[in-house]
Amino acid sequence: MSLSLFIFIALYLGGIFLTICADISWGIALYELLYFIYPASRWWYTLPQFRYTFVLAIVFIIAFFFRKKTAGISVGKSANFPQEKWLLAMIVMMGVISTYAVWPEEHYRFLILQVQQLVFMYIAYRVVDTDEKLERVVWAFLAGCFYVGYIAQSMPRDMFGRLEGIGMPDGPDANTTAAVLVTAIPLLLHYLLTGSPVKRIAALLFFPFVANAVILLNSRGAFLALVIAVVLQIFAVVRKKIFSSQQRLFGIFIAMGCLGLFLYLADATFWARMASLREVELGEGGATRVNFWLAAIDLVRQHPFGLGARGFEFMSPTILPEEWLTTTGTITVHSTYMQALVDFGYAGAVILGGFIVTTFLQARKIKKMAGSRRDVVCYSKALAFEASFIAFLVSALFLDRLYAEAFYWLMLFVAMFARTYLASIGQDLDGCPKEVGKA
C-alpha cells in the first residue's frame, strides 16, 4: 500500500469518526475534500471501486437526523437561505421538463444530482452555525484546491501546452478545473490580509501551488476571471476606509507579490495563450463560442419552455455544421448562461438570476453591517466570498457549469457566513435583535 493511499484511508475513516462522534461539520468538510481528491482518478488508488462520497453522505444524513434535537441543530427559516428555495424551484422545473426532455436519460441523471445537491445544502447550512465550523468547511475547500495544485506541478502538459486529467468528478478537463481553482485565490488573499498567523502561513503555503496550477491549466477564461475578481477585491481594500492605512498598504503589497509570483511562474506557453485572450476560442471546425451562443438563442425561441439537461448538446448535430462538432459528434453550448436558457427556457434566466442576485444581496448585507461595526475581518471575508463568486461567474461565461457542485458551494459559503455572522453579533437571521430567552 502506497503512503498516499494510506493517508487517504486514514483521512476518510478519521473524518467519518469525527462526523459521528464530534460534529457533522467534519463530514461536510470531508465531502468537499473527496470532491477534489477524487481517488478513482489518482495513480495511487489501487483498491476496488468504492463509493466513498455516497457512504459519507449516508453517514452525515443519518447523523443529522439523529442529532438534530440533541445537538441543538436549528432547522431555520427557508427565507433566510433563498438559494435553497431557488434550487428547489429548479428541481421542480426539472421534474416538469422530464416529461418532454429531448435527452431523458441525461436529464434524469442531472435531476438526481440536483436533488442530492439540495440535500447536501440543506444539511450543511443547518449544521454550520458557528464561525469555527464555517472556517473548517472553507479550509477544507482551500485544502482541496491546494491538493489539486500540488499534483499539478508533477504532471506533464499535453501537446497543446495544457494540463489535463487532474480535475474533479464533474469537471475533469483543464477549463473546468481552472474555473474552480481561481475561486480559491480571493479567499487566500483574505487570510493573507486579515488572518491569524497560522492561517496566514497556511495561505502563504497554498497560494503558489494554486496559482501555479492555474497557469499550467492555461485557461483563458479562468485567467480573465482571476484578474477581474482580484482587481475588484484589492480595489475595495484600498478604497474602503474600514481598512487601516497599514492594511491598505499591505493589500497593495500582496497584490504586487501576487503579480510577481505570476510573472515568475508563467512561462512562454502560458503567455502565448493569454495573448489570444481577445479572440473567442475556436472549435475544431473554426466555429467560435459566439456561433454556439447564437444557435442557443435560436433554440430558446423555438423551445421557450426548455429542452432539458444537455439539450443543446443533444440538438447540436441537427443545428450546427458537422465540422463544428467534436469527435463525439456533438458540442456543448460553452456558457452557463446559455445553458440555463436552453435547458429551462426563459425560466432559466429567472432561476439563474435568482441564484446570483440573492447571493450578492447577502454578501452586500454582511459587508454593510460589518462596515458599520468597523469589523475589518468579517468585512474582508464577505468581500472575499463575493470575489470568489464573481470569479466563478466570469469563468462560467465560457463554460457549461450550471450543475457544477462548486457553483452551489460558493453560494452556500455566503449563506452560511451570513448566518454565523448575524448570530455572532446577537441578531437573528432576519437581521433583528434576538429576543431574550430565545436561541
VOGU-3710 file (C-alpha; in Angstrom, 3 decimals, decimal comma):
1> mslslfifia> 0,000/0,000/0,000  1,420/3,368/-1,027  1,796/6,185/1,502  -0,723/8,323/-0,424  -3,354/5,607/-0,264  -2,685/5,045/3,450  -3,085/8,775/4,168  -6,323/8,871/2,174  -7,848/5,914/4,033  -6,813/7,394/7,382
11> lylggiflti> -8,322/10,748/6,386  -11,555/9,112/5,246  -12,040/6,906/8,310  -10,982/9,710/10,637  -13,471/12,075/9,038  -16,309/9,604/9,428  -15,349/9,041/13,073  -15,378/12,790/13,773  -18,692/13,172/11,936  -20,327/10,568/14,168
21> cadiswgial> -18,623/11,345/17,466  -17,774/15,056/17,312  -19,681/17,239/14,847  -21,404/16,764/11,482  -19,488/19,703/10,013  -16,481/17,364/9,816  -18,482/15,268/7,370  -19,277/18,363/5,290  -15,569/19,227/5,178  -14,618/15,657/4,223
31> yellyfiypa> -17,275/15,672/1,497  -15,580/18,695/-0,065  -12,137/17,110/0,185  -13,356/13,946/-1,543  -14,545/16,100/-4,430  -11,008/17,341/-5,010  -9,121/14,177/-4,133  -11,290/12,091/-6,490  -9,386/8,891/-5,585  -10,559/6,774/-8,523
41> srwwytlpqf> -8,669/9,085/-10,915  -5,365/9,153/-8,988  -2,381/6,953/-9,753  -2,044/5,793/-6,143  -5,576/4,376/-5,977  -5,181/0,573/-6,132  -8,289/-0,631/-4,315  -11,508/-1,946/-5,898  -14,017/0,771/-6,781  -15,846/2,078/-3,719
51> rytfvlaivf> -18,483/4,798/-3,407  -16,724/6,910/-0,801  -18,883/10,010/-1,256  -22,145/8,053/-1,180  -21,218/6,250/2,050  -20,130/9,514/3,663  -23,377/11,208/2,585  -25,406/8,422/4,188  -23,377/8,796/7,381  -23,894/12,535/7,788
61> iiafffrkkt> -27,562/12,354/6,747  -28,234/9,743/9,433  -26,131/11,681/11,952  -28,041/14,857/11,128  -31,479/13,383/11,773  -30,383/11,508/14,897  -28,627/14,522/16,393  -30,935/17,279/15,136  -32,630/17,715/18,506  -29,893/16,599/20,890
71> agisvgksan> -27,213/18,733/19,215  -29,467/21,780/19,019  -29,400/21,940/15,246  -31,785/24,646/14,063  -33,966/23,932/11,059  -34,265/27,669/10,443  -36,430/29,581/8,009  -36,107/28,854/4,305  -36,453/32,601/3,692  -33,038/33,041/5,291
81> fpqekwllam> -31,483/30,715/2,725  -33,017/31,939/-0,555  -30,603/29,932/-2,732  -32,154/26,793/-1,290  -35,584/27,882/-2,495  -34,229/28,626/-5,960  -32,605/25,201/-6,108  -35,898/23,621/-5,084  -37,660/25,601/-7,826  -35,039/24,381/-10,266
91> ivmmgvisty> -35,656/20,762/-9,263  -39,427/21,160/-9,601  -38,897/22,687/-13,033  -36,657/19,756/-13,980  -39,391/17,385/-12,862  -41,855/19,084/-15,199  -39,400/19,141/-18,091  -38,650/15,439/-17,617  -41,993/14,727/-19,320  -40,681/16,109/-22,607
101> avwpeehyrf> -36,859/16,378/-22,276  -35,065/15,654/-25,543  -32,426/13,565/-23,755  -34,448/11,893/-20,968  -31,664/9,654/-19,642  -29,257/12,545/-19,132  -31,974/14,828/-17,839  -32,972/12,285/-15,209  -29,318/11,832/-14,201  -28,900/15,551/-13,633
111> lilqvqqlvf> -32,224/15,709/-11,804  -30,933/13,139/-9,305  -27,681/15,084/-8,940  -29,570/18,287/-8,156  -31,726/16,520/-5,574  -28,516/15,303/-3,938  -27,178/18,844/-4,087  -30,306/20,130/-2,340  -29,942/17,558/0,453  -26,290/18,496/0,935
121> myiayrvvdt> -27,040/22,235/1,048  -29,987/21,722/3,411  -27,869/19,829/5,925  -24,694/21,898/5,538  -26,490/25,206/6,087  -28,137/23,974/9,269  -25,077/22,227/10,666  -22,567/25,029/10,078  -23,894/27,511/12,614  -20,693/28,912/14,128
131> deklervvwa> -17,665/30,687/12,706  -15,431/27,811/13,818  -17,429/25,330/11,738  -17,534/27,699/8,767  -13,752/28,063/8,891  -13,446/24,268/8,927  -15,557/23,958/5,796  -13,845/26,822/3,958  -10,383/25,498/4,737  -11,412/22,054/3,509
141> flagcfyvgy> -12,274/23,732/0,203  -8,929/25,525/0,134  -7,072/22,348/1,094  -8,755/20,581/-1,818  -7,602/23,300/-4,218  -4,115/23,041/-2,732  -4,108/19,278/-3,323  -5,005/19,733/-6,986  -2,274/22,366/-7,233  0,206/20,015/-5,578
151> iaqsmprdmf> -0,367/17,168/-8,032  -0,429/19,634/-10,955  3,232/20,565/-10,516  4,283/16,935/-11,116  2,090/16,316/-14,170  3,201/16,896/-17,782  1,401/19,200/-20,188  -0,141/17,822/-23,353  0,853/18,675/-26,914  -1,270/21,834/-26,762
161> grlegigmpd> 0,573/23,148/-23,700  -2,288/22,406/-21,310  -2,642/20,248/-18,226  -5,481/17,740/-18,455  -6,764/14,947/-16,248  -6,256/16,428/-12,763  -9,765/17,758/-12,234  -12,820/16,784/-10,239  -15,677/14,326/-10,970  -17,959/16,919/-12,594
171> gpdanttaav> -15,170/18,866/-14,322  -12,012/16,898/-15,128  -10,775/18,994/-18,055  -8,426/21,971/-17,851  -11,013/24,754/-18,204  -13,456/23,447/-15,605  -10,649/22,678/-13,156  -9,208/26,179/-13,507  -12,680/27,683/-13,003  -12,756/26,151/-9,523
181> lvtaiplllh> -9,149/26,853/-8,559  -9,380/30,588/-9,312  -12,149/30,910/-6,718  -9,630/29,967/-4,013  -7,347/32,939/-4,767  -9,585/35,697/-3,274  -10,099/33,617/-0,130  -6,360/33,060/0,255  -5,798/36,808/-0,199  -8,304/37,446/2,602
191> ylltgspvkr> -6,407/35,214/5,004  -3,104/36,777/3,997  -4,560/40,197/4,761  -6,539/39,659/7,972  -5,990/36,056/9,067  -4,311/34,815/12,214  -0,574/33,993/11,990  -1,315/30,285/11,493  -3,838/30,971/8,739  -1,501/33,423/7,053
201> iaallffpfv> 1,223/30,778/6,963  -1,225/28,207/5,543  -2,437/30,695/2,918  1,159/31,544/2,042  1,852/27,823/1,548  -1,286/27,160/-0,506  -1,091/30,201/-2,761  1,880/29,332/-5,024  0,584/25,808/-5,657  -2,894/27,024/-6,617
211> anavillnsr> -1,507/29,853/-8,748  0,920/27,513/-10,495  -1,907/25,080/-11,283  -3,969/27,886/-12,815  -1,017/28,750/-15,047  -0,387/25,135/-16,048  -4,067/24,616/-16,868  -3,771/27,511/-19,314  -7,432/28,538/-19,320  -8,049/31,978/-20,796
221> gaflalviav> -11,493/32,283/-19,275  -10,205/31,411/-15,808  -7,317/33,873/-16,168  -9,747/36,643/-17,124  -11,950/35,692/-14,157  -8,985/35,787/-11,811  -7,863/39,226/-12,970  -11,355/40,712/-12,627  -12,027/39,197/-9,197  -8,660/40,089/-7,666
231> vlqifavvrk> -8,664/43,636/-9,068  -12,129/44,245/-7,610  -11,085/42,761/-4,275  -7,846/44,737/-3,945  -9,524/47,921/-5,194  -12,165/47,557/-2,460  -9,480/47,043/0,180  -7,575/50,127/-0,944  -10,559/52,467/-1,182  -12,610/51,349/1,861
241> kifssqqrlf> -11,889/53,419/4,948  -12,734/50,480/7,194  -9,230/49,183/6,458  -6,350/50,913/8,201  -3,606/52,603/6,215  -1,296/49,710/7,120  -3,814/47,181/5,835  -4,315/49,127/2,616  -0,571/49,267/2,101  -0,329/45,551/2,882
251> gifiamgclg> -3,119/44,905/0,376  -1,121/46,690/-2,325  1,967/44,743/-1,269  0,031/41,456/-1,539  -1,252/42,424/-4,985  2,269/43,227/-6,146  3,523/39,992/-4,631  0,833/38,007/-6,448  1,710/39,729/-9,694  5,368/38,979/-9,157
261> lflyladatf> 4,608/35,338/-8,406  2,547/35,013/-11,572  5,295/36,617/-13,643  7,787/34,207/-12,109  5,667/31,068/-12,602  4,214/31,869/-16,018  6,127/30,505/-18,985  6,097/31,241/-22,717  3,288/28,720/-23,331  1,031/30,482/-20,839
271> warmaslrev> 1,643/33,973/-22,238  1,227/32,769/-25,820  -2,245/31,520/-24,985  -3,144/34,602/-22,938  -2,085/36,772/-25,878  -5,099/35,420/-27,773  -7,490/36,424/-24,995  -9,192/38,940/-27,280  -10,260/36,094/-29,533  -13,188/33,827/-28,762
281> elgeggatrv> -11,778/30,318/-28,671  -12,063/28,411/-31,915  -13,574/24,966/-32,099  -12,349/22,094/-34,237  -14,097/23,363/-37,348  -13,344/27,053/-36,913  -16,542/27,873/-35,052  -16,394/30,271/-32,117  -18,352/30,258/-28,898  -20,408/33,122/-30,303
291> nfwlaaidlv> -21,682/30,759/-33,022  -22,864/28,346/-30,356  -24,493/31,132/-28,334  -26,403/32,407/-31,366  -27,577/28,853/-32,095  -28,679/28,568/-28,460  -30,764/31,738/-28,759  -32,497/30,272/-31,806  -33,217/27,089/-29,836  -34,765/29,085/-26,998
301> rqhpfglgar> -37,029/30,908/-29,438  -38,203/27,587/-30,823  -38,463/25,901/-27,406  -39,345/28,613/-24,856  -40,046/26,030/-22,134  -36,638/24,388/-22,428  -35,203/21,144/-23,755  -33,933/19,618/-20,520  -30,419/18,895/-19,310  -27,792/18,761/-22,070
311> gfefmsptil> -30,459/19,823/-24,530  -28,093/21,890/-26,663  -25,580/19,056/-26,865  -28,301/16,633/-27,956  -29,584/19,014/-30,618  -26,171/20,223/-31,822  -25,804/17,648/-34,660  -29,064/18,898/-36,183  -28,499/22,656/-35,793  -24,747/23,041/-36,388
321> peewltttgt> -22,465/22,157/-39,311  -20,697/18,836/-38,874  -17,256/20,449/-38,967  -18,110/22,461/-35,833  -18,727/19,356/-33,754  -16,187/17,473/-31,651  -15,092/13,885/-32,162  -18,156/12,740/-30,175  -20,402/14,185/-32,897  -21,824/16,807/-30,525
331> itvhstymqa> -20,755/20,053/-28,841  -21,772/21,918/-25,696  -23,013/25,500/-25,702  -19,906/26,737/-23,827  -21,739/29,110/-21,496  -23,587/28,548/-18,234  -25,961/31,401/-19,023  -26,920/29,962/-22,404  -27,074/26,515/-20,855  -29,693/27,729/-18,371
341> lvdfgyagav> -31,761/29,220/-21,202  -31,642/26,117/-23,398  -32,247/23,648/-20,556  -35,075/25,595/-18,873  -36,267/28,045/-21,498  -36,933/31,608/-20,457  -37,499/30,385/-16,891  -33,801/29,523/-16,826  -32,912/33,214/-16,782  -35,148/33,699/-13,734
351> ilggfivttf> -33,701/30,704/-11,876  -30,090/31,567/-12,589  -30,758/35,225/-11,846  -32,338/34,226/-8,540  -29,208/32,342/-7,519  -26,914/35,202/-8,447  -28,931/38,165/-7,142  -29,744/36,629/-3,739  -26,105/35,683/-3,200  -24,847/39,179/-3,965
361> lqarkikkma> -27,558/40,717/-1,770  -26,475/38,531/1,153  -22,817/39,451/0,694  -23,710/43,132/0,408  -25,815/42,956/3,563  -22,967/41,484/5,601  -20,446/43,957/4,193  -22,740/46,815/5,155  -23,259/45,525/8,681  -19,588/44,665/9,189
371> gsrrdvvcys> -18,622/48,087/7,867  -20,950/49,877/10,270  -19,420/47,919/13,155  -15,852/48,512/11,914  -15,380/44,734/11,783  -12,465/44,510/9,362  -12,062/40,724/9,420  -15,708/39,977/8,654  -15,874/42,701/6,010  -12,793/41,245/4,346
381> kalafeasfi> -14,252/37,726/4,485  -17,547/38,831/2,923  -15,565/40,668/0,243  -13,517/37,506/-0,434  -16,604/35,311/-0,756  -18,085/37,845/-3,145  -14,895/37,994/-5,231  -14,721/34,178/-5,378  -18,288/34,058/-6,628  -17,505/36,711/-9,242
391> aflvsalfld> -14,508/34,686/-10,412  -16,703/31,643/-10,948  -19,390/33,633/-12,740  -16,856/35,095/-15,163  -15,419/31,644/-15,877  -18,953/30,317/-16,312  -19,486/32,750/-19,169  -17,361/30,394/-21,293  -18,229/27,016/-19,704  -21,254/24,806/-19,033
401> rlyaeafywl> -21,232/24,913/-15,220  -24,918/25,155/-14,288  -24,829/21,831/-12,437  -21,279/22,113/-11,039  -21,022/21,477/-7,299  -18,593/24,366/-6,768  -21,224/26,812/-8,044  -23,592/25,841/-5,243  -20,835/25,638/-2,634  -19,814/29,238/-3,262
411> mlfvamfart> -23,406/30,360/-2,751  -23,604/28,148/0,328  -20,481/29,772/1,808  -22,090/33,199/1,551  -25,349/31,982/3,108  -23,566/30,195/5,961  -21,402/33,230/6,622  -24,488/35,455/6,766  -25,989/33,105/9,340  -22,895/32,755/11,518
421> ylasigqdld> -22,049/36,456/11,396  -25,521/37,583/12,423  -25,515/35,040/15,247  -22,131/36,297/16,428  -23,425/39,867/16,801  -26,583/38,806/18,606  -29,073/39,164/15,766  -31,443/36,654/14,247  -31,348/35,554/10,638  -33,539/38,472/9,607
431> gcpkevgka> -31,009/40,935/10,980  -33,177/41,849/14,011  -32,057/41,698/17,651  -32,726/38,336/19,259  -35,449/38,186/21,826  -34,309/37,457/25,347  -34,530/33,776/26,174  -34,688/32,651/22,551  -31,907/30,971/20,583
//
